[in-house]
């Protein structure tokens, strides 16, 4: 290998094959002579970025001025990048260069027959030449070469990173290279930090012509540079064969380096006050990685919270607000900020209809209203047992409790189905509630109804079996104008097909006159002002509390405030009426009037003789404090001496 070939080859791309066949190492060794730095002029690199998980090299190196350079891995930054297939994207390891540069500057001169080469570089490569994970190395290089020098003569290089003295060998070849950091990362986990100790900082950048965007220089033209810590932005060589004062050149060729935009990478680098991993303003760390001013609003917009920057990169709470807000939930109203959160009151969805169960489905569906079967008041004094069905209230002058007579039980588990037929004298209603929607779904049209001379069809509708927590069932509701007589038969048949399976249920009952309406008495009408008294309709009235020294019954009159002997003691009688629908059981003296299917209580003075009887002269089987021994009798008389209960089965 001739010296000329060595010179030309290494001037094109620096040789980084330090683990080579020993024969070649011996051949090159005779040309290499170390330089002696008589006046170093360098500021060490500041640091390096995190290791890239793709190719295993540091994502950037940063110099003392804050300039960060990333690996030059494209043909714009380095047109001579040695990728196996330049037509394909760079990829590790199959199409990755065996050497590349973070930074490189070259300066060449020709003086007579002498040729000068100067190289300063920060280079990445592989310890054994092949692209293999774990063999990655990064090193700093300074190289001084003169071809055709005076044998054994001494030469002085003044360059951007100091002054170095080198010596030619016996044939007139100067070949001095200093590499710092040639240790593979697989051998030493901190090996990438070794290059920081090399003399390649600060990085050189082109001045004229200006570099292309994103680069520190143009790899294809000569250009002046800046960056030398001692303002030696040139190369000057002094020694035998050079003019007095030396030969100087301030034009550098092949300047390689791609700028790394490190602000926003989450690493606090030189020149940054903060780095929160983004380039977004308003989070107290600006897009230029400086602290945003003290007191500047920060954080996501929040009507319930006032946040501000603390001047040191942190967004801190200032105070909570009490402003109106929206919690994005239609099931709350009057949303207001409370301790930093938007809180609303429950939306009752009240439609002012006692016959619908109101509910809300969050967050976006909103209010719903399902028909129910609650007790209500239809405003008609001639009817009793007012109840809801189909979203409306209706009482009865005649009614029937329907029973299951055929088909399957349609009940929703835990909620027995209930059938009812009634007329208020002008309209007739038939209903069946608490059906299982899995078998009798809403929308099923297979329902037929007959009651007396009235007939029709109906559709199954949604129904609320319970309000809290809401239990959904289905129901049938049929209402038409007209009335029916007592003794009329009411019948329902419902047929629904679900998934190819037909479900049928049949209900029937006989209409009977409802008990006459009962108007409760009042405390004033009875001349009472304390304690509780029967209301005359099976309920009780609370008449007030006495003021000392008076006591309730203290004057000898029950439920009247007075002073003196106490009123006679009372006992509670509880009466349950069963059997024939539409009838009631009453007491003499007045106090109890209990419709069949219900239970009522009233208090009487101890020792009172009480007679119980059913309406319309019906016979009754009595059991309890007054027993008929299973025999039907119209009345039952007994003396109440203590709290007692009675059951009347109306025949």
PyMOL commands that set and color helices and strands:
alter all, ss='L'
color gray80, all
select helices_A, chain A and resi 3-12+22-29+191-197+615-617
alter helices_A, ss='H'
color red, helices_A
select strands_A, chain A and resi 36-40+47-48+61-62+68-70+99-111+114-126+136-147+154-159+162-167+173-180+205-206+225-226+235-238+247-249+253-256+258-259+305-309+315-320+332-338+341-346+356-361+366-371+384-389+392-396+398-407+418-423+427-435+447-451+454-458+461-466+471-481+489-498+501-510+512-513+532-534+540-542+551-552+561-562+570-579+584-588+593-595+599-605+608-614+620-624+632-633+635-640+644-650
alter strands_A, ss='S'
color yellow, strands_A
deselect
rebuild
show_as cartoon
